[in-house]
């Protein structure tokens, strides 16, 4: 039971209450979560709306500030009065003073926005931080799928730019307006485009322009055309690639929101599943492909266009067989993120009639079927050839040019570069090839023509000697409609650990293609217990300095610091020392780990003046001194080395367990294994 004043209503999360007479019992009647909650600009209470189109409300667009936003539950809790507040309000009424409103306890942003909207005649306000119950996955999913409509139906959208001072001209180059975070966030793209009226509000909560009055500046900042901002042109008239390019430089806190924030831009809906990661963007592209007849969705990533300075003649040469890690995400039809469309904004789709006139070949309506082998569809093949294999090797794959129904910024037809095994008897293809100058997914057909790469033969005899060179006009019969299966997304997504995302472990390439990890100081070197057991069985005892904790050696990075231990048997002593290299190797890299072995006497870690050449800032020494070549662990083949002296041979092997970037104390963790034998038996 809660005592309330006359005409007052208590509002709790997920519950609606009606105004009650004083001293009456509040009957709690839960109501099903519905389409929208609106905030009263006078009282800060929530209002349940089944049909937002019937309400005139203002809506807020802003950048979330960590630790300063109030949730649905927190705002609702402000209306739950303590007994002290109840009696205080009664006392204020007795003295004919108004009760202290709950809205006064809300955050500054909510208070200011309510006051701003109320002063302009708006009774209701919607704010994404507090008007969605995010503890309910059903309500959150419904809100995200409806958000574009909510912004479009609002009477006005207030874009609060917390980092913009209204005393500065927003049109000035380098102005705070042009640099605002609001233009770099993923969700604010639809919040910019959807509303008919959008007012920019400064950090002083004063209006300084609208998206119409500043449309030319906003277009420069975002790339969104003025006609789209002013709703004089429908979004459906803009290519998929261009709409994606608007979001290519925007960031979201959750990776899934890269996809969810674009649903309204493309007029599609997908279930929201937080935790799915990059799968969300692949699902978004699947849904776009089902609803939007636009093949520019495939024209993303590294494409060759006339405006780029790239040695296009390489496309006609033999691609590299060894690919790099970043090539994997480029081999599929769908992009891994909106950033892949950064340079694809000039691509526009062609209708089937336009494509037929361009290629003088009848083209059927494309159909896309998603299978476990990839997307099955039909594409016009322009050309195909078998690259010359490297000397002493067999031909590994065929190259195909598949025409897309879209053009680039220079009105040139776009082709996908597809590859398939030379002996393939099926229709599976992958996108792109790696050449010496980089990976290529496709190109403008005109660009390949200018580089004399494309030579056409009349199909269906694709392997006969080319008889004509493309000369500006597409020849009748130069295209063959081919059924293809192309993987559209990875079968499994690589999950990176925190350490692997941060890792940038330097590597040193020695002769040939041998690449070995580097070892740095400070570090911890562990001598495995089984190694110690084998040494004891061979009659050796190990004596370690005080710096050794058990079987772990702590190697500092101070100059000439050497941590040594002794293997002894009878009168034989083998000294093993570990420390940082005394020769500088640039100021940006930690000191390299060196290992010294001495028979019968202590090793000395010191470089002569001749071995310490001068070097410029952040530049490594080249060539390396003899001391470095003989002692650096990274120069040991397979991480192991043998040392012989006084009739004995000792073998050392160092393995990197974790790098210095993976540890919490900034020290790499390495393992040192030791084997000792008689030199006469080697």
Secondary structure, DSSP 8 states (H G I E B T S, - for coil): -----TT----BTTEE-----TT-----EE----SEEEEETTT--EEEES-GGGS-EEEEE----TT----HHHHHHTTS--HHHHHHHHHHHHTT-----GGGGS-HHHHHHHHHHHHTT-SEEE-TTTSS-TT-HHHHHHHHHHHHHHHHHSSEEEEE-TT--TTS-TTSTT-HHHH-GGGGBSTHHHHHHS-SSEEEE-TTS-EEEETTTTHHHHHHHH---HHHHTTSS-GGGS-HHHHHHHTTT-B-SSTTHHHHTTHHHHT------TT-TTHHHHHHHHHHHHH---GGGG--SSEE-TTS---GGGGGS--BSS--GGGGGGGSSS-SSGGGGTT-TT-EE--HHHHHHHHTS-------EEETTEEEEEEEEEEEEE----TTS---EEEEEEEEEEE-TTS-EEEEEEEEETT--S-EEEE-EEETTEEE-EEEHHHHHHTT--EE--TT-TTS---EE--SS--TT--EEEEEEE--S-SS-----HHHHH----EEE-STT-EEE--EESEEEE--HHHHHHHHHTT-EEEE-TTEETTEEEE--STT-EEEEEEEETTEEEEEEEEE-SS---SSS-EEEEEEEEESS-------GGG-----TT---SS--HHHHHHBGGGSGGGEEEEEETTEEEEEEEEEEE-TTTSSSS-EEEEEEEEEEEGGG-
